[in-house]
Structure formats: C-alpha cells, structure tokens
Amino acid sequence: MSDIKKEDIKQEVYDLYDDYAHNRLDRRGFMQKLSLYAVGGLTVPSLMSFLMPDYQNNIQVKADDPRLKSEYVNYSSPKGGGTIKGLLSKPANAKKKLGGIIVVHENRGLNPYIEDVGRRAAVAGFISLAPDALTPLGGYPGNDDEGRAMQAKRDKGQMEEDFIAAYEYLKNHKDCNGKVGVVGFCYGGGIANMMAVRVPDLAAAVPFYGAQPALADVPKIKAPLMLHYASLDTRITAGWPAYEAALKENNKKYQGFIYEGANHGFHNDTTPRYDKTAAELAWKRTIDFFGESLK
C-alpha cells in the first residue's frame, strides 16, 4: 500500500478514478491523465497503488467470524443467468426467523468488500444474501479490473432478474421472516432503486449513490426508501432533486441524506474515497432503518 496521504491528492484525481471505475476511461487513458498529477514525490505507479482497493487489510468481519454462519449458496434465476452463486450469512445462534437483506455489489462482481458488507448485515441481526452477477461468466475473477470488464459483457436486463430472483429466494428461506429489503452500492444502488420499482412486496430499499429510476416509474414504488448520496459525487447526486420531487409528489415514504465532503464510493473502506465518518453514520442509519422495516 502506498504511503501517500489523502490530503496530498487533488479532487480531480478522485474524479479521474471515478471515470475509470465506471468504464468512461480505459486504463491507458486513466494513466495518461493521472500523469498530470504526478508531481513532486508522486509518481503514476504510486498514485495507482494509492487509488486501487486494498481488500487484504480492510475486512471488518472475517469469513470465519464465530458470531456467524456464512456460506455460499446457489439459487435459481430462470429469467436471468440460470443459476447464481451468492454469499448467505446469518447470526450463528439465531432463535427466531430474521429479516432478510439483499446486498448488491458494484459494477465489478461480488468482491471481498461486498462479502464483508453481507457479513456486517448478519452481525447486525439479519439474514443476508450477496449475489454474484458474474456467476454465468465464472464468478468474480479476483480483481476489480477484470470484474468490471466481465460485468460489462452481461445483459443488463438479465442481471436485474438475477437480483429479483435473489429476493424471492431469500423471502422463502426457512430462516427468513418473509420481510426482505435491499441495500446496494454504486451499480447496486441503481439495482436497489430498480427493485423498489419492480418488486411490489419489497420491505425496504437503501441505495448508496445509485442511479435513480425513471421518474415515470416512481408511482410504482411501495417500499420505504433510505437514500445516501455524496456531495462531491456530482454525476449521481445531480439526479437527486428531481427524484426527491417525484417521491414527494407521489407521497412516497423516504429519507434522503447527502454527506458533505464525501466522494462516490464513500462507504467502501478498501479505497481512499472511504469517508469513515460518513460511512459509519450512513451504515448506522441503514441498520436502524432495516430494523424498523424488516420486523
């Protein structure tokens, strides 16, 4: 890991990384543009090292945590990818049926950070399922660059069906009380909004910096929403005012938060865009919200 400090990095570098992470800039173009900020003691390799996720040293809930029972399962997605693999996590000593949470990954498959989030949800007292939309292509390949390339090859509509099928699987799981919500990050935030539109019985949806649904679809939303945005994420947050206006106009139940000084991806504690204060507050709000919605 690089010894660069966050305060040494200009906001434009984070914006460049956002373009790269969302396939608006290829690796060569990213490195070329990054070279403009390689001044003083900063080099392009050191900047690249600083910006890339560090999964090894930033897992909050380990896979073998004794508080949990966590295992990979396969569920049927007949309209999507056929069979999808996911990480199912639940408290080890649960005495009753639990509320369920679908945890939706970013645009790169089920990486260690999202698996960790699934386990965090289980530590908080829920049964969670974190699907891997890359399953039909062999699953998350072990690094995000390849994961992004793979996910871009999948059909958008089929992936949506995979997450809707995850909802059905978890809702009918013997350890679930039948009330299921969804939390998603980046691409997954857009999926959380999509599921709020398309799944009438969804109990709650929490998009983190996710693309908003078509405003014409807002009347279809039945689930209460909690939406998290970052003030520096101008690309996604720009869509919030119109979305909020439509939610108000249609008398939908929602809470919306914009975290000042935070970047897109602020909840992901494996990259330097992580904002500890914003992430911890947003996660506490999320768990409290699910606690109310999934009883």
BELNORLIN-V32733 format. One line per field, one symbol per residue. burial: b if it has 9 or more other ideal C-beta (glycine too) atoms within 8 Angstrom, else e. A space follows every 10 residues. Layout:
burial = ???
//
This chain:
burial = eeebeeeebe eebbebbbbb beeebeeeeb bebbeebbee ebebebbbbb bebbbeebbe beeebeebeb eebebebeeb bebbbbbbbb beebeeebbb bbbbbbbbbb bebbbbbbbb bbbbebbbbb bbbbbeeebb beebebbbeb beebeeebbb bbbbbbbebb bebeebbebb bbbbbbbbbb bbbbbbbebe ebbbbbbbbb ebbebebbee bebbbbbbbb bbbeebbebb ebbbebbeeb ebebebbbbe ebbbbbbbbb bebbbeebbe bbbebbbebb bebbe
//
